[in-house]
């Protein structure tokens, strides 16, 4: 009897609220780890004698581990137990973070950052599909918005915690303390039964077929999905480099201390990221209910507003003006955090959601932020950091134009459908 009772507890379904709460909390730790590297870049580079370009290579190493393994996890995420894949990912990335603090040289540190990317690929690929299977179409974007609120909050904590620990101890302890919580939480989802794939979209008795490789290739011919992804690529190119070089920009161009620069970025991310993500997600949900292009319009407005603000920040003559523009640009960029991931999942068939997410991750990193931090660093080595970052607003404009094309295409298709319905009604 006791063994049977234990099996029942182990197989108990987790409530939608607790699933979202747990996944969002772990996602916070995920992004805390990523921004710690940026927070401690200056003392780390001093210890290892790194140039700007070599510092950017640490991000490149992480992204190699992240995007190279993401297709593997995307394939498994549509077929195997997702809670076990998530647990493995959390453990591996947390262990890699802790080991980064013990790196004896820059090459060893790069290896540990690849390990961190490997673990995070599992979590980032699979978690959104769990949320999509738990929340129906009317609640999905709001749920994903809450999940992605962890991006600015976790990143902010990474800047603040990393900067404070580095200031009062050293940069190695920042990585050690950032990785320990993940090691403790790796198994948190295992006692619960995960939601059935597609359960929020399928009718009673309807089953979901396993995707084939031919189905996966159809993603490349799905124009709406491709417009979302390529716009996301250009957006990620800019945001990835901006997130890494932002504190250093304030240090080198406006002469803030490392601790003060990290405090600003942490505080700005908490306020701008939290309000921007929530406002953008909830407004986009309301907009989408009134018009099918609501999500796409929010994406377009987000980046086209952020581009001139970022340009103003990089050209500002005073630290106060630069920080003001940066804070508002962050707010604008986070308006798209929820809707872009909702569109990735809703522009593809239900049985390809994990695959669509992994292809998104693969492309935005392969063509986006795997190179942008190092590109900005190399340009800064040959010129100045202030001039090097000017390529980032231009990338945001490209993103805006692609997402504008998606919004216009969706609106046009909606008008055509309405016209066809009117003709049909008149004939009948």
N, C-alpha and C positions, 0 to 999 in steps of 0.2 A: 504493500500500500504506500509506504513512504517513498519508494523508488518511482511509483506511478505519479505521485503528487509532484515530485521534483521534475518529472518530464513535462507535466502540465504547466508548471511555472516557467520552465525553459522555453516552451512553445507558445507562451502567451503573446498575443498581438500587442504591439506598442501603440498607444494612442497617437493620433496625428500631431497633437500639441507637443508631446514629449519627444517624438521623432524629430520634429522641426527644432525644438529647443536643443536637443543633444547635437544634431548635425550642425546647427548654427554655432554652438559653443566650440565645437572642435574646429570648425572653419575659422573661428577667431584665432585659435592657436596656430592654425596653418599660416595665416597672413602675418601674425606676430613674428613668426620665424623669418619670413621673407624680408621684412623691413629692418630686422636687427642688423643684417649685413650692411645696409645703407647707413644705419645709425652709427656703426663703429668703423666705417670705411677709413676715416682719417688716422686713428691710432693703429688700425690693422695695417694700413699701407705703410705707416712709419716703421712698424716692426719688421716688415718683410721687404722694405725698400721698393715699393711698387710705384709705377707711373700711373697716370689717369687711365690709360688704355688697359694696363694690366689689372687694375682694380675692377674695371668693367668685365674682365674675363671671368671673375668669380660668379657674376650673374649668368654669363654664358654657360659656365659649367653646370650650374643648377638647371638651366633651361634645357641643356642637352639631356640630362637624366629625366627631365619632366616630359619633353615632347617625344623622345625616342621610345619611351615605354608606354606612353598613353594609348597607342593603337592596341597594344597587347591587353591592357586593362579594359579598353572599350569592347574588344571581342569577348573577353571573359564576362564583362558586366552584363551582356545580353544573354548569357548562358548559365553562369554559375551563381552560387550564393553570394550576394553582394555584401552582406554584413561581414563575412570572412575576408573578402577582398579589402573592405574599408579598414578592418582591424589590422590587417597586414600593412597597409599603407601608412596608417598612423604610427605604428611601431617603428617602421623603417625610417620614416622622415624624422621622428623624434630622436632616434638613436643617432642618425647622421648629424642632427643639430648639436647634440651633446658632444659628439666626437670632434666637430669643428672646433670646439673650444680647446681641444688637446692637440690640434694640428702642429707638427713640428716644423713644417715648411709650407711654402705656397702650393707646391704640387700636391702635397697630402691634403691640404685644405680644399683644393679643387676636386679631389676624389670624393671627399665627404660631401661637398655640395652637389655632386652628381647623385650621390646616395639619397640626399634630401629630396631632390627632384624626382627620383624614382618612386619614393614613398608618396609624395604629394600627388603624383599623376593618378594613382589609384583612387585617392579620395575625391579629387576634383572631377574625375571622369564619372564616377558612379553615384555620388551623393545627389546631384540634381535629378537623376532618373528616379531615385527612391521618393523624392518629394513630389515629382510629377505623378507617380503612381498612387500617391496618398491623397493629393488634393485635386479636385475636379477643375475643369477649365475656368469656372468663374472665380475660384479662389487661388488658382495656381500662381498667377503673377504676384499676388500679395505674399504668398508663402515664400516664393523664390526671392522676393524683395527683402523679406526678413532674413533669409539665409545669407544674402549678399551684403546685408548691413555689417556682417562680421568682417568684410573686407576693410572698410575704413577704420572700424574700431580696433580690429586686430593689428592693422598696420600702424595705427596711432600708438597703441601700447608698445609695439616693437620699437618705434622711434624713442618713446619716452623711457621705457624700461632699459633698452639697449644703451641709450645715451647716459642715463643716470648710473647704471652699473659700471659702464666704461669710465665715467668721470670719477667714481668713488673707489673703483677697484681696477679692473682692466677689461679689455674687450673679450677675452676668453671666457670669463665668468658670465658675460651676457648670453653667449650661446648655450652654456651649460644650463643656466636657469630657464632659458626659453624652451629647451627640449625636454626637461624633466616632467612637466605636466602631461605631455602627450604620451610618454611611457606609462604613466599611471592610468590614462583613460583609454588606452588602445582597445581594451576588451569590453567597453561599456555597452555595445549593441548586441553582443552575442547571446544574452539570455532571452532575447525577444524574437518573435517570428516576423520576418520582413514582409512588406506588402507584395501581393501578387503583381507581376508585370502587367501594366495596362489596366489595373483594376478600376481606376477612376474614369476610364474612357470606354471600357467594354460593357456591353449589355449582359444581363444575367445568362449564364450558360455559354457565352461567347468565349472562344479561346484565342490565344495570341500565337501566331506561327513564329518559329525561330527564323531570324533573317539569314539570307544567303549572301555570298560574296557579290552576286549579281545585284541583289537589293542594295548593298552598300554602295556599289558603283553608281546607282541611280541618284545618290546624293549630289554628285558632281553635275548632274543634269537638271537639278531642281533649282531654278533661277532665283526664287525668293530666298532660299537657304544660302545660296552662293553670295547674293548681295549682302545678306546679314553678315556672313563670315568675312568677306573681303573688307567690308566697312570696319568690322571688328579688328581685322589685322592692322589696318592703318591706325586705328585708335590705340591698340595695344603697343604698337611701335612707339608712339608718343608717350603714353602713360608709363610704360616700363622704364624708359630712359629717364623720364621726369621723376619717377619715384626713387630711382637710385641716386640721381645727381642733384636732386632738390636741396638737401641739406648742405652738400658741398658747394653748390652755387651760392648760397647765402654766406657760407664761410669765406670763400675765395673772392667773390665779387663785392659783397657788402660787409665783409669783415666781422661777422658774428662768430662767437665761439662755437665749438662743436656742440657743447651742451645746449646753448641757447637756440641754435639752428634746429636741433632735434626736438626741443620743447615746442618750438613754433610748429613744426610739421606735425608733431603728435597732437597738439591742441587743435590745429586747423583741420586735421583729418577727422578727429572726433566730431567736431561741430559740423563742418561742411559735408563730410561723408555720411554721417548719421542723418542729418536733415535732407541732404540731397538724395540719398538712396531711398529713404522712406517717401519723401514728397514725389520724386520721380516715379516710383513704383505705383503708389496709390492713385496719383493723377492719371498715369498711363492706363491703369485698369479702368477708371471711370471713362476716359477718352475712348478706349477700345470698345466699351459697351455701346457707345454712341456711333462709332465709326470704325470699320475694320482696319484702317491705317493708323489707329491711335498709337500703338506701340512704335511703329516706324517713325511717326512724326515726333515722338518724344526723343528717339535716338538722334534724329536729324537736328532738332533744336538744341540738344545737349552739346554736341561737339561744335556746331557752328557758333554757339555762344562762347564756348570755352576757348576757341582758337584765338580771337582777338584779345581776350583777357590774358592768355598765356603770353602772347607777344608783348603786351603791355608790361607784364611782370618782368620779362627778360630784358626789356629796354629801359626799365625804370632807373632813374638816377639816384634814388634814395632807398634805403632798406625798408622804410615804412611803406612806401608806395609799392615796392616789389612784393612785400608780404601781403598787402591788401589785395593786390591783383591775383596773387597765387591762391589765396584763400577762396576768393570768388570763383576762380577757374576750377579749383577742386570741387566746389559745390556743383558747378555746371556739369563737370565730367561724371559725377556720381548720379546724376539724374537718369542716366541710361543703364545703371548697373543691373536692375531687375528686368526691365523689358527686353534687353538684348538676349539674356539667357532664356527668357520665355519664348522669344521668337525662334531661337535655335531649336527648341524642343517642339514647337507647334507648327513649324514649316515642314516637318518630316512625318512619315508614318509612325504610329505608336511603337511598333516593334523595332524601330531604328533609333530610339531616343539616346540610348547609351552610345551607340555608334556615331550619331550626329554630334553628341557632346565631345567625344574623343577626337573626331575629325576637326571640330572647332578648335580644341586645345592644340592639336598638332599644327594646324595652319597658323593660328595667331602667334604661336611661338616660333615656328620655323621661319615665317616671313615677317615677324614682328619683333618682340622684345628679346629674342635670343641674341640678336645682333645690335639692337639700338643702344644699350648702355656702353658697349665697347666702341661702336661707331662714334658716339658723342665723345667718348674719352680720347679716341685717336684724333678726332678733329681738334679737340682742346689741346692735345700735345703739340699740334702743328700751328695752332692759332691761339685762341683764348676760349675759356669755358663759356663766357657770355655769348660769343659768336657761335660756338658749336651747338648750343641748345636752340638756336633759331630754326633748326630744321624741324623741330617738334610741332610748332603751330601749323606748319605747312602740311604735316602728316594728318593733323586733325581736320583740315579742310578737305583733304582727299576722302577721309572717312565720312564727313558730312555729305559730300556729293554722292557717294555710293548709297548711303542710307536715304537720301532724298530721292534717288531713283527708285528705291524700294517703296517709299511712301507714295510716289506718283503712280507707280505700277499697281499697287494695291487699290488706290482710290479709283483708278481707271477700270480695273476689273470689277469693282463694286458697282460703278455706274453702268457698266455693260450688263451685269447681272440684273440690275433693277430694270433696265430697258427691256431685256429679254422677258422678264416676268410680266411687265406691262403689256407687251405684245401678246404673250400667251393668254393673259387674262382677257384681252380684247377679243381674241379669236374664240375663246370659250364662251 
